Every structure is written in C-alpha cells, then in structure tokens.
Amino acid sequence: MIALVSLLQFTRDGKLGYKSMDETMLPYYYNCPRRILEVLTSTTNASALEWRFRCYQRLEKQGGLAALKPRVRFVTLDPVRFSDRTQCSQFEVVSRRGWLITARRFDGWDCFLGLCRLRLSPEQQWQVVQGG
C-alpha cells in the first residue's frame, strides 16, 4: 500500500481544482496522520522513504508542541519578524491551538513587548526555557 496525496482547492465561483500525486513523487506536504503512515507497506523507493521520514519528523515536532502550554517560555533559534518591522525570539505562551500560538513577546532583558500571534512551522527550531 502506498500513500496518495490529493490537494483540493475550491474557487470563489464554486469551481474545483485538484492535483494528485503519490509518495514516490515526493510531495511537499508532510501532514500525513500517523495512522495512515503505519498501514503503508514497506518500500525501497528513495523518494517515498524521504517523504515518510519527513512526515514522521513533522509528527515528532508536533508532539513536542504539547510542551507549549500557558505560561511556558520558549525561544526560537531564528528571530520571528513581525509586520511592524520588529523581531523577537523570546516568548511566553498565552494560548495555543495547534501550530497557532498567542504569546507575550519579551526582549533580551525580560521586558514585556506586547502580545502577538504566531504560527510555528514544523521546520522552525525552538526550545522551552522555563516551564509554566
């Protein structure tokens, strides 16, 4: 059994667009649920193996998100840039829904800079520095 990835897009005027590809085409979408990955049969195809590896990496990173509860402080390896041209890498979680986080921003001197909403990507590196 192999994985098939289908992307669907609906336009405002009700038209449907779609694109289907299998895992051997190395799709750039890695949000396959674990229950699907676990029923796939073994393969020797390098692209399929790479896609499965990236899906498992994303699941591991997403599992780490459970640590981001309210009052937990974390830092990002690369500063996050905001629309007001500021950037910040120190945050305290206010609330979280999936990858979307409402947080307090702090500067290097522990000074509160304001609230923000940010969406962590699976590729973004971060680390908890103080528990809640």
C-alpha positions as a printed Julia matrix, in Angstrom:
132×3 Matrix{Float64}:
   0.0    0.0    0.0
   1.35   3.45  -0.93
   0.31   6.95   0.06
  -1.64   9.16  -2.32
  -1.67  12.91  -1.68
  -4.51  14.9   -3.21
  -4.69  18.67  -2.98
  -8.12  20.23  -3.39
  -8.89  23.89  -3.99
 -12.28  25.49  -4.34
 -12.56  28.85  -6.08
 -14.99  31.55  -5.04
 -17.16  30.84  -8.04
 -17.55  27.19  -6.99
 -15.02  25.55  -9.31
 -12.88  22.7   -8.04
  -9.21  22.23  -8.76
  -7.2   19.21  -7.71
  -3.78  17.67  -8.01
  -3.0   14.08  -7.08
   0.42  12.54  -6.6
   1.78   9.53  -4.8
   4.57   9.4   -2.26
   7.16   8.43  -4.9
   6.73  11.92  -6.38
   7.94  13.41  -3.04
   5.04  15.81  -2.44
   5.86  18.92  -0.42
   3.05  18.19   2.06
   4.09  16.25   5.16
   0.96  16.32   7.29
   0.02  12.66   6.86
  -1.6   11.23  10.01
   0.37   8.57  11.89
  -2.45   6.04  11.47
  -2.05   6.25   7.67
   1.76   6.05   7.76
   1.58   2.92   9.9
  -0.5    0.96   7.37
   1.74   1.68   4.38
   3.69  -1.33   3.11
   7.47  -1.26   3.03
   9.19   0.32   0.05
  12.65   0.77  -1.38
  11.77   3.88  -3.37
  14.09   6.68  -2.18
  11.51   9.45  -2.69
   8.8    7.55  -0.82
  11.19   6.82   2.04
  12.19  10.51   2.22
   8.53  11.61   2.23
   7.66   9.16   5.02
  10.69  10.29   7.03
   9.64  13.96   6.74
   6.08  13.08   7.76
   7.38  11.3   10.88
   9.67  14.26  11.64
   6.68  16.6   11.49
   4.69  14.33  13.81
   7.55  14.27  16.33
   7.83  18.05  16.23
   4.07  18.41  16.59
   4.17  16.08  19.61
   6.71  18.45  21.13
   4.16  21.24  20.85
   2.36  19.66  23.8
   5.05  21.28  25.98
   3.88  24.74  24.88
   1.19  25.31  27.48
   0.16  28.65  29.02
   2.93  30.41  30.99
   5.68  28.35  29.34
   8.54  30.44  27.96
  10.36  29.4   24.79
  12.94  30.81  22.42
  13.21  30.43  18.67
  16.57  29.78  17.06
  15.88  32.41  14.4
  14.1   35.62  15.42
  10.48  35.94  14.29
   9.87  39.06  12.2
   6.63  40.98  12.65
   4.75  43.35  10.35
   5.83  46.38  12.45
   9.44  45.52  11.44
  10.38  44.34  14.92
  11.74  40.91  15.61
  11.76  38.75  18.69
  12.93  35.29  19.73
  11.67  35.1   23.35
   8.01  34.31  24.04
   5.64  33.21  26.79
   2.6   31.19  25.71
  -0.82  32.68  26.49
  -2.8   30.11  24.49
  -2.26  27.6   21.69
  -4.44  25.99  19.04
  -2.35  23.58  17.0
   0.55  25.48  15.47
  -1.08  28.88  16.13
   0.18  30.48  19.34
  -0.86  33.63  21.15
   2.15  34.75  23.17
   3.75  37.59  25.04
   6.92  38.93  23.41
   9.97  39.7   25.52
  13.25  41.38  24.75
  16.61  40.13  25.99
  16.15  41.96  29.31
  12.86  40.27  30.18
  10.88  43.39  29.29
   7.32  42.73  28.06
   6.91  43.99  24.47
   3.26  43.1   23.85
   1.04  40.27  22.69
   1.43  38.57  19.33
   0.04  35.7   17.35
   2.5   33.47  15.58
   2.3   30.27  13.64
   5.21  27.95  14.26
   6.13  25.83  11.28
   7.3   22.24  11.66
  10.7   23.31  10.32
  11.16  26.12  12.84
  13.5   25.32  15.71
  12.51  26.35  19.23
  13.28  25.34  22.79
  11.45  25.61  26.11
  13.47  27.7   28.56
  11.09  27.94  31.54
   8.1   25.77  32.47
   4.68  27.1   33.37
